[in-house]
Amino acid sequence: MAKDAVLSRELKSLQEELSASHRARLAPPADRASASGTIAASAAQPEAAPEENELREELRELVNEIKEFVEDAEKNVAAHPTASVIGAMVVGILIGRLLGRR
């Protein structure tokens, strides 16, 4: 029972820290500098350069494309499990032959 109380307090503390961090991130830059309390002044980040914003946007697009690819692959494997297993086995044999010891 004592472990449950400690765990509950720790979870509550983590939730409060997370919500404070989320509120600070959503606050305008002027409010971030004047914010006090649980968030240290060093935690506030300056605005990112335009190049960094473009890079982040490209990375988001890449992540979204990868997610879509994985989802499509899962649907394809679920629709054709036998063909997927046979195809994977053939690819494995080919790779084994190409990289095999000579």
Secondary structure, 3 states (H helix, E strand, C coil): CHHHHHHHHHHHHHHHHHHHHHHHHHCCHHHHHHCCCCCCHHHCCCCCCHHHHHHHHHHHHHHHHHHHHHHHHHHHHHHCHHHHHHHHHHHHHHHHHHHCCC
